[in-house]
Amino acid sequence: DVEMTQSPLSLPVTLGQPAFISCKSSQSLVSGDGNTYLHWFQQRPGQSPRRLLYNVFNRDSGVPDRFSGSGSGTDFTLKISRVEAEDVGVYYCMQGTHWPPYTFGQGTKLEIK
Amino acid sequence: EVQLVESGGGLVQPGGSLRLSCAASGFIISTYGMHWVRQAPGRGLEWVASIEQDASENYVGSVKGRFTISRDNAENSLYLQMNSLRAEDTAVYYCANFDYWGQGTQVTVSS
């Protein structure tokens, strides 16, 4: 199974400042079709998860452009350019290249400092 | 508008069974891979099972042989039959195609 490792696990950020979350996979997530199936999800307190980005850097509909994704192979990053209060929650990366099983990172809890 | 609405959760004794349902609207589930993802109390997300467009099924190792995923195309609904339940199956279970997620249904396995 592909192991997904996120860091940091806790991320206190000042409003208006940038935030970076790292996600590393135990093997390359480049698929045989050339796509990289690495996705990012946000789970606000008390809510269901919501996908923010798919295939590394593609924003889902309605996701603010302050969220961006980058990376390749085994190393990926979620960046929030200017953190807002509504960004508080837990962020998960997930790989969909080598399945089953689909595997998630442990989650990164973002809070306002 | 896309909606996924889970039901069927509850309290069950160890060794018991439950059947979760997920009613979909706004899209046709047979055209997507559909998934069950769970979240134990205070823990992260864990993928449980999927049924692909071709109706092939996949499971995480810890539920193989105990859980069965299925769908009813006429009802546009997804199901998860859970047998031989254990305390470690206690979680909120979400139905999702990853683009969209339901609100979740709580399953508690306890005597």
HADDOCK unambig.tbl for C-alpha pairs under 7 A between the chains (distance, minus, plus):
assign (segid A and resid 48 and name CA) (segid B and resid 101 and name CA) 6.70 0.50 0.50
assign (segid A and resid 48 and name CA) (segid B and resid 102 and name CA) 6.95 0.50 0.50
assign (segid A and resid 48 and name CA) (segid B and resid 103 and name CA) 5.65 0.50 0.50
assign (segid A and resid 49 and name CA) (segid B and resid 101 and name CA) 6.78 0.50 0.50
assign (segid A and resid 50 and name CA) (segid B and resid 101 and name CA) 6.95 0.50 0.50
assign (segid A and resid 51 and name CA) (segid B and resid 98 and name CA) 6.75 0.50 0.50
assign (segid A and resid 51 and name CA) (segid B and resid 99 and name CA) 6.17 0.50 0.50
assign (segid A and resid 100 and name CA) (segid B and resid 58 and name CA) 6.36 0.50 0.50
assign (segid A and resid 100 and name CA) (segid B and resid 59 and name CA) 7.00 0.50 0.50
assign (segid A and resid 101 and name CA) (segid B and resid 59 and name CA) 6.98 0.50 0.50
assign (segid A and resid 101 and name CA) (segid B and resid 60 and name CA) 5.70 0.50 0.50
assign (segid A and resid 102 and name CA) (segid B and resid 47 and name CA) 6.08 0.50 0.50
assign (segid A and resid 103 and name CA) (segid B and resid 47 and name CA) 6.65 0.50 0.50
assign (segid A and resid 104 and name CA) (segid B and resid 45 and name CA) 6.52 0.50 0.50
assign (segid A and resid 104 and name CA) (segid B and resid 46 and name CA) 6.74 0.50 0.50
assign (segid A and resid 106 and name CA) (segid B and resid 44 and name CA) 5.87 0.50 0.50
assign (segid A and resid 107 and name CA) (segid B and resid 44 and name CA) 6.30 0.50 0.50
